[in-house]
Amino acid sequence: MDPAQYQKFRELLDESYQWPDYYEFKFIVKIDDKSLVLDKLVGYSILETPSKKGNYIAVSARKLMKSTQEVLDVYEAMSTIKGIISL
């Protein structure tokens, strides 16, 4: 994410949430990389939805977050996973 997008997303989170608050992350990843995602989401409430052909999995993760920065840190950690789609 470029710096302008990052700043805009930060501002949107600050406007939309009163921390602490629950935040739901959604990611799509190849099924072979599912464990890479789940390893970074220990302690989250997780819902997994496989694709029709079973090649991909959608992972929804919900947790009480303390701040906008904590949310941004999760997205940054996930960005290291090749091919991940963050929704």
A tleap script that builds the chain and sets N, CA, C and O, in Angstrom:
source leaprc.protein.ff14SB
mol = sequence {
  NMET ASP PRO ALA GLN TYR GLN LYS PHE ARG
  GLU LEU LEU ASP GLU SER TYR GLN TRP PRO
  ASP TYR TYR GLU PHE LYS PHE ILE VAL LYS
  ILE ASP ASP LYS SER LEU VAL LEU ASP LYS
  LEU VAL GLY TYR SER ILE LEU GLU THR PRO
  SER LYS LYS GLY ASN TYR ILE ALA VAL SER
  ALA ARG LYS LEU MET LYS SER THR GLN GLU
  VAL LEU ASP VAL TYR GLU ALA MET SER THR
  ILE LYS GLY ILE ILE SER CLEU
}
set mol.1.N position { 0.858 -1.170 0.000 }
set mol.1.CA position { 0.000 0.000 0.000 }
set mol.1.C position { 0.903 1.231 0.000 }
set mol.1.O position { 1.836 1.336 0.797 }
set mol.2.N position { 0.611 2.149 -0.900 }
set mol.2.CA position { 1.439 3.350 -0.946 }
set mol.2.C position { 1.085 4.269 0.229 }
set mol.2.O position { 0.025 4.122 0.837 }
set mol.3.N position { 1.974 5.216 0.545 }
set mol.3.CA position { 1.770 6.065 1.734 }
set mol.3.C position { 0.444 6.831 1.741 }
set mol.3.O position { -0.148 7.012 2.805 }
set mol.4.N position { -0.029 7.279 0.590 }
set mol.4.CA position { -1.293 8.021 0.543 }
set mol.4.C position { -2.471 7.099 0.874 }
set mol.4.O position { -3.374 7.496 1.612 }
set mol.5.N position { -2.471 5.884 0.343 }
set mol.5.CA position { -3.528 4.917 0.643 }
set mol.5.C position { -3.493 4.528 2.119 }
set mol.5.O position { -4.529 4.409 2.772 }
set mol.6.N position { -2.282 4.334 2.627 }
set mol.6.CA position { -2.094 3.971 4.032 }
set mol.6.C position { -2.698 5.048 4.935 }
set mol.6.O position { -3.430 4.736 5.874 }
set mol.7.N position { -2.391 6.302 4.649 }
set mol.7.CA position { -2.887 7.412 5.457 }
set mol.7.C position { -4.408 7.521 5.365 }
set mol.7.O position { -5.080 7.769 6.367 }
set mol.8.N position { -4.952 7.333 4.148 }
set mol.8.CA position { -6.398 7.409 3.967 }
set mol.8.C position { -7.094 6.286 4.746 }
set mol.8.O position { -8.131 6.514 5.369 }
set mol.9.N position { -6.527 5.083 4.710 }
set mol.9.CA position { -7.105 3.960 5.444 }
set mol.9.C position { -7.035 4.214 6.947 }
set mol.9.O position { -7.989 3.934 7.672 }
set mol.10.N position { -5.908 4.745 7.411 }
set mol.10.CA position { -5.753 5.082 8.828 }
set mol.10.C position { -6.839 6.076 9.264 }
set mol.10.O position { -7.466 5.905 10.309 }
set mol.11.N position { -7.045 7.100 8.458 }
set mol.11.CA position { -8.060 8.107 8.780 }
set mol.11.C position { -9.463 7.500 8.796 }
set mol.11.O position { -10.276 7.835 9.658 }
set mol.12.N position { -9.745 6.610 7.845 }
set mol.12.CA position { -11.040 5.948 7.792 }
set mol.12.C position { -11.282 5.092 9.034 }
set mol.12.O position { -12.380 5.093 9.591 }
set mol.13.N position { -10.254 4.363 9.462 }
set mol.13.CA position { -10.378 3.569 10.687 }
set mol.13.C position { -10.621 4.463 11.899 }
set mol.13.O position { -11.468 4.163 12.740 }
set mol.14.N position { -9.874 5.563 11.985 }
set mol.14.CA position { -10.032 6.486 13.113 }
set mol.14.C position { -11.439 7.091 13.152 }
set mol.14.O position { -11.996 7.310 14.228 }
set mol.15.N position { -12.006 7.358 11.976 }
set mol.15.CA position { -13.346 7.947 11.908 }
set mol.15.C position { -14.439 6.920 12.199 }
set mol.15.O position { -15.495 7.271 12.726 }
set mol.16.N position { -14.193 5.668 11.862 }
set mol.16.CA position { -15.228 4.639 11.920 }
set mol.16.C position { -15.280 3.860 13.228 }
set mol.16.O position { -16.300 3.243 13.536 }
set mol.17.N position { -14.207 3.876 13.995 }
set mol.17.CA position { -14.132 3.049 15.199 }
set mol.17.C position { -13.762 3.874 16.415 }
set mol.17.O position { -13.011 4.845 16.329 }
set mol.18.N position { -14.312 3.458 17.561 }
set mol.18.CA position { -13.934 3.974 18.875 }
set mol.18.C position { -13.177 2.835 19.550 }
set mol.18.O position { -13.789 1.852 19.969 }
set mol.19.N position { -11.876 2.952 19.660 }
set mol.19.CA position { -11.068 1.863 20.224 }
set mol.19.C position { -11.141 1.884 21.738 }
set mol.19.O position { -11.190 2.957 22.341 }
set mol.20.N position { -11.150 0.717 22.359 }
set mol.20.CA position { -11.115 -0.629 21.776 }
set mol.20.C position { -12.462 -0.997 21.154 }
set mol.20.O position { -13.518 -0.571 21.622 }
set mol.21.N position { -12.399 -1.793 20.097 }
set mol.21.CA position { -13.587 -2.250 19.399 }
set mol.21.C position { -13.249 -3.534 18.646 }
set mol.21.O position { -12.081 -3.821 18.381 }
set mol.22.N position { -14.272 -4.292 18.309 }
set mol.22.CA position { -14.050 -5.497 17.521 }
set mol.22.C position { -13.833 -5.110 16.068 }
set mol.22.O position { -14.501 -4.222 15.538 }
set mol.23.N position { -12.888 -5.792 15.433 }
set mol.23.CA position { -12.604 -5.559 14.014 }
set mol.23.C position { -12.548 -6.911 13.328 }
set mol.23.O position { -11.973 -7.865 13.853 }
set mol.24.N position { -13.151 -6.985 12.149 }
set mol.24.CA position { -13.142 -8.236 11.393 }
set mol.24.C position { -12.249 -8.092 10.163 }
set mol.24.O position { -12.454 -7.220 9.318 }
set mol.25.N position { -11.272 -8.959 10.092 }
set mol.25.CA position { -10.366 -9.037 8.950 }
set mol.25.C position { -10.882 -10.111 8.007 }
set mol.25.O position { -11.464 -11.101 8.450 }
set mol.26.N position { -10.673 -9.921 6.707 }
set mol.26.CA position { -11.024 -10.939 5.723 }
set mol.26.C position { -9.864 -11.083 4.744 }
set mol.26.O position { -9.365 -10.108 4.182 }
set mol.27.N position { -9.458 -12.333 4.563 }
set mol.27.CA position { -8.351 -12.634 3.673 }
set mol.27.C position { -8.716 -13.812 2.783 }
set mol.27.O position { -9.450 -14.710 3.193 }
set mol.28.N position { -8.198 -13.800 1.566 }
set mol.28.CA position { -8.322 -14.942 0.661 }
set mol.28.C position { -6.913 -15.372 0.305 }
set mol.28.O position { -6.060 -14.552 -0.037 }
set mol.29.N position { -6.683 -16.684 0.391 }
set mol.29.CA position { -5.340 -17.208 0.155 }
set mol.29.C position { -5.465 -18.602 -0.453 }
set mol.29.O position { -6.486 -19.271 -0.291 }
set mol.30.N position { -4.416 -19.034 -1.154 }
set mol.30.CA position { -4.386 -20.401 -1.667 }
set mol.30.C position { -4.442 -21.356 -0.485 }
set mol.30.O position { -3.872 -21.094 0.575 }
set mol.31.N position { -5.134 -22.461 -0.686 }
set mol.31.CA position { -5.339 -23.428 0.393 }
set mol.31.C position { -4.013 -23.896 0.998 }
set mol.31.O position { -3.935 -24.157 2.198 }
set mol.32.N position { -2.977 -24.003 0.171 }
set mol.32.CA position { -1.667 -24.444 0.655 }
set mol.32.C position { -1.032 -23.448 1.627 }
set mol.32.O position { -0.153 -23.817 2.406 }
set mol.33.N position { -1.473 -22.188 1.583 }
set mol.33.CA position { -0.911 -21.144 2.446 }
set mol.33.C position { -1.807 -20.819 3.646 }
set mol.33.O position { -1.546 -19.864 4.379 }
set mol.34.N position { -2.849 -21.607 3.840 }
set mol.34.CA position { -3.792 -21.347 4.933 }
set mol.34.C position { -3.087 -21.276 6.283 }
set mol.34.O position { -3.392 -20.401 7.093 }
set mol.35.N position { -2.158 -22.178 6.532 }
set mol.35.CA position { -1.489 -22.205 7.835 }
set mol.35.C position { -0.666 -20.938 8.074 }
set mol.35.O position { -0.499 -20.518 9.219 }
set mol.36.N position { -0.152 -20.329 7.007 }
set mol.36.CA position { 0.610 -19.080 7.158 }
set mol.36.C position { -0.291 -17.971 7.706 }
set mol.36.O position { 0.133 -17.152 8.522 }
set mol.37.N position { -1.533 -17.964 7.243 }
set mol.37.CA position { -2.496 -16.973 7.715 }
set mol.37.C position { -2.917 -17.277 9.152 }
set mol.37.O position { -2.892 -16.404 10.020 }
set mol.38.N position { -3.300 -18.525 9.383 }
set mol.38.CA position { -3.794 -18.896 10.718 }
set mol.38.C position { -2.734 -18.756 11.797 }
set mol.38.O position { -3.059 -18.451 12.945 }
set mol.39.N position { -1.476 -18.973 11.451 }
set mol.39.CA position { -0.380 -18.815 12.416 }
set mol.39.C position { -0.268 -17.379 12.914 }
set mol.39.O position { 0.194 -17.142 14.030 }
set mol.40.N position { -0.690 -16.417 12.087 }
set mol.40.CA position { -0.618 -15.005 12.466 }
set mol.40.C position { -1.886 -14.528 13.176 }
set mol.40.O position { -1.962 -13.382 13.619 }
set mol.41.N position { -2.882 -15.416 13.282 }
set mol.41.CA position { -4.170 -15.034 13.854 }
set mol.41.C position { -4.519 -15.828 15.109 }
set mol.41.O position { -5.690 -16.118 15.352 }
set mol.42.N position { -3.541 -16.173 15.884 }
set mol.42.CA position { -3.774 -16.900 17.131 }
set mol.42.C position { -4.551 -15.985 18.092 }
set mol.42.O position { -4.187 -14.827 18.296 }
set mol.43.N position { -5.613 -16.523 18.667 }
set mol.43.CA position { -6.427 -15.753 19.605 }
set mol.43.C position { -7.609 -15.047 18.954 }
set mol.43.O position { -8.383 -14.382 19.642 }
set mol.44.N position { -7.759 -15.181 17.648 }
set mol.44.CA position { -8.868 -14.567 16.920 }
set mol.44.C position { -10.007 -15.574 16.784 }
set mol.44.O position { -9.782 -16.784 16.798 }
set mol.45.N position { -11.215 -15.072 16.653 }
set mol.45.CA position { -12.358 -15.910 16.297 }
set mol.45.C position { -12.294 -16.087 14.779 }
set mol.45.O position { -12.346 -15.104 14.040 }
set mol.46.N position { -12.182 -17.337 14.308 }
set mol.46.CA position { -11.900 -17.618 12.904 }
set mol.46.C position { -13.080 -18.321 12.241 }
set mol.46.O position { -13.703 -19.201 12.836 }
set mol.47.N position { -13.381 -17.928 11.009 }
set mol.47.CA position { -14.332 -18.615 10.155 }
set mol.47.C position { -13.632 -18.873 8.823 }
set mol.47.O position { -13.131 -17.944 8.191 }
set mol.48.N position { -13.598 -20.138 8.399 }
set mol.48.CA position { -12.953 -20.519 7.148 }
set mol.48.C position { -14.013 -20.941 6.141 }
set mol.48.O position { -14.916 -21.715 6.460 }
set mol.49.N position { -13.892 -20.415 4.905 }
set mol.49.CA position { -14.817 -20.775 3.841 }
set mol.49.C position { -14.017 -21.160 2.609 }
set mol.49.O position { -13.412 -20.297 1.973 }
set mol.50.N position { -14.002 -22.460 2.259 }
set mol.50.CA position { -13.247 -22.879 1.074 }
set mol.50.C position { -13.968 -22.476 -0.217 }
set mol.50.O position { -15.190 -22.332 -0.236 }
set mol.51.N position { -13.200 -22.298 -1.283 }
set mol.51.CA position { -13.786 -22.005 -2.589 }
set mol.51.C position { -14.455 -23.261 -3.133 }
set mol.51.O position { -14.245 -24.355 -2.610 }
set mol.52.N position { -15.255 -23.106 -4.174 }
set mol.52.CA position { -15.976 -24.249 -4.748 }
set mol.52.C position { -15.038 -25.364 -5.182 }
set mol.52.O position { -15.310 -26.539 -4.933 }
set mol.53.N position { -13.942 -25.005 -5.826 }
set mol.53.CA position { -12.991 -26.015 -6.304 }
set mol.53.C position { -11.989 -26.427 -5.232 }
set mol.53.O position { -11.240 -27.387 -5.414 }
set mol.54.N position { -11.973 -25.704 -4.116 }
set mol.54.CA position { -11.082 -26.058 -3.021 }
set mol.54.C position { -9.653 -25.578 -3.179 }
set mol.54.O position { -8.769 -26.003 -2.435 }
set mol.55.N position { -9.412 -24.687 -4.150 }
set mol.55.CA position { -8.063 -24.174 -4.369 }
set mol.55.C position { -7.718 -23.008 -3.440 }
set mol.55.O position { -6.549 -22.771 -3.136 }
set mol.56.N position { -8.741 -22.291 -2.997 }
set mol.56.CA position { -8.561 -21.104 -2.163 }
set mol.56.C position { -9.423 -21.237 -0.914 }
set mol.56.O position { -10.350 -22.044 -0.849 }
set mol.57.N position { -9.083 -20.419 0.066 }
set mol.57.CA position { -9.893 -20.367 1.274 }
set mol.57.C position { -10.027 -18.905 1.701 }
set mol.57.O position { -9.069 -18.133 1.655 }
set mol.58.N position { -11.239 -18.552 2.116 }
set mol.58.CA position { -11.483 -17.231 2.689 }
set mol.58.C position { -11.424 -17.389 4.202 }
set mol.58.O position { -12.059 -18.275 4.774 }
set mol.59.N position { -10.664 -16.532 4.828 }
set mol.59.CA position { -10.515 -16.562 6.283 }
set mol.59.C position { -11.037 -15.246 6.843 }
set mol.59.O position { -10.528 -14.173 6.516 }
set mol.60.N position { -12.054 -15.340 7.686 }
set mol.60.CA position { -12.556 -14.176 8.419 }
set mol.60.C position { -12.073 -14.313 9.848 }
set mol.60.O position { -12.210 -15.374 10.457 }
set mol.61.N position { -11.513 -13.248 10.382 }
set mol.61.CA position { -10.945 -13.278 11.731 }
set mol.61.C position { -11.424 -12.046 12.496 }
set mol.61.O position { -11.299 -10.919 12.015 }
set mol.62.N position { -11.967 -12.267 13.680 }
set mol.62.CA position { -12.518 -11.173 14.492 }
set mol.62.C position { -11.824 -11.152 15.843 }
set mol.62.O position { -11.595 -12.185 16.472 }
set mol.63.N position { -11.495 -9.926 16.268 }
set mol.63.CA position { -10.836 -9.781 17.568 }
set mol.63.C position { -11.031 -8.356 18.083 }
set mol.63.O position { -11.199 -7.413 17.310 }
set mol.64.N position { -11.003 -8.229 19.399 }
set mol.64.CA position { -11.056 -6.912 20.021 }
set mol.64.C position { -9.698 -6.246 19.822 }
set mol.64.O position { -8.678 -6.742 20.301 }
set mol.65.N position { -9.693 -5.140 19.125 }
set mol.65.CA position { -8.453 -4.429 18.832 }
set mol.65.C position { -8.383 -3.178 19.702 }
set mol.65.O position { -9.405 -2.573 20.025 }
set mol.66.N position { -7.173 -2.805 20.072 }
set mol.66.CA position { -6.969 -1.676 20.977 }
set mol.66.C position { -6.821 -0.342 20.264 }
set mol.66.O position { -7.093 0.711 20.842 }
set mol.67.N position { -6.383 -0.387 18.993 }
set mol.67.CA position { -6.099 0.872 18.299 }
set mol.67.C position { -6.070 0.675 16.794 }
set mol.67.O position { -6.017 -0.451 16.299 }
set mol.68.N position { -6.105 1.772 16.085 }
set mol.68.CA position { -5.945 1.755 14.639 }
set mol.68.C position { -4.605 1.129 14.271 }
set mol.68.O position { -4.527 0.346 13.325 }
set mol.69.N position { -3.567 1.460 14.996 }
set mol.69.CA position { -2.236 0.931 14.686 }
set mol.69.C position { -2.197 -0.583 14.802 }
set mol.69.O position { -1.524 -1.247 14.014 }
set mol.70.N position { -2.908 -1.134 15.771 }
set mol.70.CA position { -2.946 -2.580 15.927 }
set mol.70.C position { -3.575 -3.240 14.690 }
set mol.70.O position { -3.105 -4.285 14.241 }
set mol.71.N position { -4.625 -2.638 14.145 }
set mol.71.CA position { -5.254 -3.148 12.917 }
set mol.71.C position { -4.271 -3.069 11.755 }
set mol.71.O position { -4.107 -4.034 11.009 }
set mol.72.N position { -3.628 -1.939 11.605 }
set mol.72.CA position { -2.668 -1.756 10.514 }
set mol.72.C position { -1.502 -2.738 10.621 }
set mol.72.O position { -0.988 -3.204 9.605 }
set mol.73.N position { -1.090 -3.049 11.833 }
set mol.73.CA position { 0.004 -4.006 12.035 }
set mol.73.C position { -0.375 -5.403 11.537 }
set mol.73.O position { 0.466 -6.123 10.999 }
set mol.74.N position { -1.635 -5.779 11.718 }
set mol.74.CA position { -2.088 -7.091 11.226 }
set mol.74.C position { -2.030 -7.120 9.704 }
set mol.74.O position { -1.531 -8.083 9.123 }
set mol.75.N position { -2.532 -6.082 9.059 }
set mol.75.CA position { -2.478 -6.038 7.598 }
set mol.75.C position { -1.036 -6.060 7.093 }
set mol.75.O position { -0.737 -6.703 6.088 }
set mol.76.N position { -0.154 -5.365 7.783 }
set mol.76.CA position { 1.256 -5.356 7.386 }
set mol.76.C position { 1.862 -6.747 7.530 }
set mol.76.O position { 2.605 -7.192 6.654 }
set mol.77.N position { 1.554 -7.434 8.619 }
set mol.77.CA position { 2.066 -8.795 8.816 }
set mol.77.C position { 1.543 -9.735 7.728 }
set mol.77.O position { 2.280 -10.595 7.247 }
set mol.78.N position { 0.298 -9.577 7.346 }
set mol.78.CA position { -0.289 -10.442 6.309 }
set mol.78.C position { 0.283 -10.145 4.934 }
set mol.78.O position { 0.312 -11.028 4.077 }
set mol.79.N position { 0.730 -8.945 4.711 }
set mol.79.CA position { 1.255 -8.574 3.391 }
set mol.79.C position { 2.515 -9.335 3.032 }
set mol.79.O position { 2.939 -9.306 1.877 }
set mol.80.N position { 3.122 -10.012 3.986 }
set mol.80.CA position { 4.321 -10.816 3.703 }
set mol.80.C position { 3.976 -12.169 3.081 }
set mol.80.O position { 4.867 -12.883 2.620 }
set mol.81.N position { 2.690 -12.526 3.063 }
set mol.81.CA position { 2.252 -13.800 2.494 }
set mol.81.C position { 1.988 -13.601 1.001 }
set mol.81.O position { 1.115 -12.824 0.618 }
set mol.82.N position { 2.728 -14.289 0.185 }
set mol.82.CA position { 2.647 -14.138 -1.268 }
set mol.82.C position { 1.248 -14.507 -1.772 }
set mol.82.O position { 0.734 -15.580 -1.458 }
set mol.83.N position { 0.644 -13.619 -2.548 }
set mol.83.CA position { -0.640 -13.878 -3.181 }
set mol.83.C position { -1.861 -13.659 -2.323 }
set mol.83.O position { -2.978 -13.885 -2.788 }
set mol.84.N position { -1.693 -13.229 -1.097 }
set mol.84.CA position { -2.852 -13.011 -0.219 }
set mol.84.C position { -3.674 -11.824 -0.719 }
set mol.84.O position { -3.131 -10.834 -1.208 }
set mol.85.N position { -4.989 -11.947 -0.585 }
set mol.85.CA position { -5.887 -10.860 -0.908 }
set mol.85.C position { -6.540 -10.423 0.393 }
set mol.85.O position { -7.163 -11.230 1.082 }
set mol.86.N position { -6.399 -9.151 0.726 }
set mol.86.CA position { -7.005 -8.587 1.926 }
set mol.86.C position { -8.253 -7.823 1.516 }
set mol.86.O position { -8.208 -6.970 0.630 }
set mol.87.N position { -9.350 -8.131 2.159 }
set mol.87.CA position { -10.618 -7.454 1.835 }
set mol.87.C position { -11.003 -6.499 2.933 }
set mol.87.O position { -12.038 -5.838 2.841 }
savepdb mol mol.pdb
quit
